[in-house]
């Protein structure tokens, strides 16, 4: 798990299941002057899972340099979340297609591609967009405009998001 830290005007606390809770706690309402980033990047496959706990405007995604700035254009690959809908964005430029934020928004890097998905679990998420993997080390990055907006964020290797099946107990009866 890559630790999530405040870059500007955010409070970051521990959430359940290894997630972080990011809240815009300072700055100006309506201005992109708050950001949280990951303290470390990931070189190989990763999964980013994001869920807003309220309605608001933000961009969340991955960057090669999360310290490049706190505006949406400084995030290499992201999604814009706005009033219950999300859209893919490249360096702040919105891409076609909009989807409801009914559970989680996911970004997954594996096999030379970066996938954008949505759904309650990674295994059951619907693929919405696929692009060529930009490669290199990528960090979680964000730009938050809405005052008080809270996001649940998890950024880790894919195995951390694998569905766990209940353990089964095998009972053998031996007769003599």
N, C-alpha and C positions, 0 to 999 in steps of 0.2 A: 504494500500500500504506500503510495506516495503521499506524504503529509501535505495537507492543504494549509496555506498560511495567508494572512492578509497582506496585500500589496498596498492598499490605500482604502481608508474609510470602511473597513469591514470588520466584523467580529466573526471569528471561526471557533466553533466548539465541536467536541466529539459527538457523533450521532451513533445510532445503533448499527450493528453489523459492519463496523469499520468505516462507515460514511462520515463525512464532515458536514456540519451545518454552517452555512455561510449566510450572513445577514449584512445588508448595507446599513451601517450604524452611524454614518457620518456623511459629510458632504452636502450637496445641494439636491433637493428633490427634483427629479427630472433630468439631471445632468449625469453624463457618464464620467463620474469622478470616484467610483469605487471599484475595487478589483480584489480578487483572491486568486492565488496561483499555487501550483504544486512546488514544494521545496526541491524536488528532484524530478528529472525527466525519465522517460522510459524509451529504450532503444528498440526493443522488439515489439511483439504483439502486446496490445493493451486494450482495455475497455474503460470508457468514461460513461458513467451513469449519472443523470441529473434529473431532479424533480423539484419544480417550484412548489412551495407550500401555500402560495397565494398568487394573486394576479399582479403582473408588472412587466417591465421591459428590461431585458438583459441579453447579453451574448455570452455563451459558454462554449469552449472548445479546446483546441490544442495549438500550441505555438512552439516554434524552434527557440524563440527568445521571449519568455514571458515578461521580461523587464523592459521590453521595447516601448511600452506605453500602456495606458489604461483605457484607450478608446477602442471601439469595435474593430476599426481598421488594423489594429496591431495584432489581432488574433488571426493566425494563418488560416485555420479551418474551424468553423464554428456553426452554431445554430443560434438564431435569434428567437427568443421566447418573448411573446408579447400578448397579453390578455388572453391566455389560454390556448394560443396557437404557436407552433414553431415552424421555422423555415431555415433551410441550410444557407450558409453564407461563406464566402471566400474573401478574406481580408476586408470584411464589412459589407461586401457587395452581395445582396440577396439573390438567391437562385430560385428557379421556378418550383412551385409546389408548396402547399401549406397544409399542416396536419394538426389535429387537436392534441393538446397535452393532457391526455386522460390518465396517464400513469408516468412512466419514465421515458426520457429521450436518451438514446444510446449512441455512442460513437465507438466503433471497433476497428482496430488495425490488425490485420492478419493476411498472410498470403499475398502481399504486394498491393493490397487495396485498403482504403479507409471507407467503412460502411457507416451510414446514418440510419438508425432504426428507431422504432417506438413500440412500446408495449410493456406489460407488467413484469415480464422476465426476459432475459436475454434469449433463452431458448425459444420463447414464443413471440418474440418481437418481430414486427413487420419491417422488411427492408424498404427504405424510402429513397436512398441515393447511394451510389458507389462511385468513388473516384480513385485514381491511381495514388498509391501511398507516396507522400512527399519524402519519405525516408528520414533517416537521422533520428536524433534524440528529440522527443516531443514532450512538452510540459502541459499540464492543465492551465488554462488561462480564462479570464472572465472580464467583462465590462458590465457594470450594473448601474442603471439609471434610477429605478424606483426606490424611494426611501423606504426602509423597513422590509424590502423584499428579502425573503429567506429561501435558500436553495439547499436541497440535500444533494451532496456531491460525493461520488466514489470514483477513484482513478487508480486502476490496478491492473495486474496481469489477468488474462482471461480466466484462469483457474479459480480466482477469488470469487467469480460470479457463477460458477457451475452450480446447477441444481443438485441438491443433495437428496438422495433417496433414503427413505427410512431403512435402518438396519433390519435385516431379517434374521430370525433365530431358527436354526435347523435342529429339530429334535429327532433323535433316532431311538426307536424302540427295538431292543434286542430280545429275542426269546431263546430260551435254552431248553 
